[in-house]
Amino acid sequence: MLVDELQKTLDIYPPFLFIDEAISVIPGKESISIFTVNKDHWFFDAHLKSSPTMPGVLLAENMLQTSMLAIYTARNPDEEKGFVHQFSVTLRNAITIQDSPIKLKTIAVIDSAKRGVTKLSCQINHFDSNKIIADSHITHFIPSNLHP
């Protein structure tokens, strides 16, 4: 899935789209994305100027976007998007400007999906070394699908 289709599915656009390509999407099951961080990204000029580092919140956003691909590709595009209810993130390794360019692989797996509530696990790895950069657990819900 290339950028145009990602934008349409997620309704997110540059510079806030943190996926270059989805290399695998199994709707309702999992998604795997690629994002390459290079020294020209806007956040290096704005975050920790003395030691430019990719903000952890943007790594979290990458995990959210990859996770939403697994959910939203299993639904009708006209249906509501839903909300993230719980989101826990563990940042394990920083990405500095000296690390760039660095290719990241993000894997999101749906652990369960019942009555409009979806729970996912997600991990960002260095593409070549498989070193863990960050991981998360996400609970997402779609209000119209909630049942008493």
N, C-alpha and C positions, 0 to 999 in steps of 0.2 A: 504494500500500500504506500503510494508516494504522497508527497506533500499536499497536492490538491485534494485528494480523497481524505487525508487526515484532517485537513482544515474543515471540510464539509461534515465529516463525522463528529468531530469534537467541537466545532464552532469556535476554534481558537486559532489565532493568526500570529505571524511574526510581528514583533520580536518575542512574543510570549509563547510561541510553539517550541517545545524542547524535545521534539522528535524530528529526525531527518527522514526516517523511513521505518515502516513497520515491516519487519522481515517475515513475521508469521502472526497470523490472527486466526484463532479458532473461536468463532463467536460463542459466547456463553461459557468458555473454558479457560482460554489463556491468550496472551499477546506478548510478542517480543519486538522491541524497538531498538533502533540505533540512533545515537546522537553523538556528533563529533564536536568536541569543545576545542576551539582554537583561540589564539591570542587576540584575535580581532573582535571577539564577542563583547558586546556593550557593557556587561556587568564587571569585567576586569577594570574598566576605567572608573567604576563607581563604588566598588566594594573593597575595603581594606587596601587603600592605594599604596601603602608602604610594602605590602606583601599581597598583591592581587590574587584573590581567591574566589572561586565560584561560590556564591551564597548557597548555604544548605537548603534554604527555602526553594531555590530553583531546582535542586536535585529532587526535593520532595514533589515539586510540580511535575517533573519528568516522570516520576513514579505514578502520580495521579493520572496524567494524560495516558500513559501506557495502560494503566488499569482500566480506565474508562473505555478504551478501545475494545477490550474483552467484553464489556457489558453492552455498550451501545451498538456494536455490530450485530448483536443478537436481537436487536429490537427494530421496530419500524422507525425510520429516521424522523417521522413526524411526531413521535411520542415525546413526552417531556423527558428532560435529561435526568432529573433527580438531584440528590444532595449527598455530600460526604458527611456522615454522622460522626464517625470516630476515625482518627488518623494518628497512628503512632509511628515515629520515624527514629531510626538509629543511624547516625552518621558515623561511619567507620574510618574513612580516609578523606582528606581534603583534596581538592583539585585546584592547583595553583597555576598561575600563568606559565611557570617553568615546566609544568607537566604537558602543556599543550604543544602540538595537537594530541588529543587523547580521544579515542573512540570508546564510547560507552555502550554496553548492551544491557537493556532493562527487560526483565522478565516478570510478568504479572500473571498470577494463577488464581482463578476463582476457587476458593475453598468450599463455599456453599452459597446457594441462592434459593431462598424460600420466601414466598409471599411478599415480594418486593424488596427484600433485604438481601444484599449481596456482601459476602465477606471475601476479601482477597489478601494474598501475600504477594509482596513485590520485592525485587532485589535489583540493584544496579551493580554491574561488574565491569571492570576494565576488559575491553573486548579481547585483547591479546593474552593477557596474563590470567584473566578470570579473578583477579583480586577484587574482593567485595569493597565497594565504595559506600553503599548505603542499603538499608532494607526497611520495610514497613509492613504494617498491617492496617487494612482499610475496611471500614464498614460503610456501605453506600445504600441509600434507600430511595425509592421512587414513591412519593406519597399516594398517587392514585392506585398503586398496586398493593398497598398495605391492607391487610384484612384483620378484622378484630379477632 
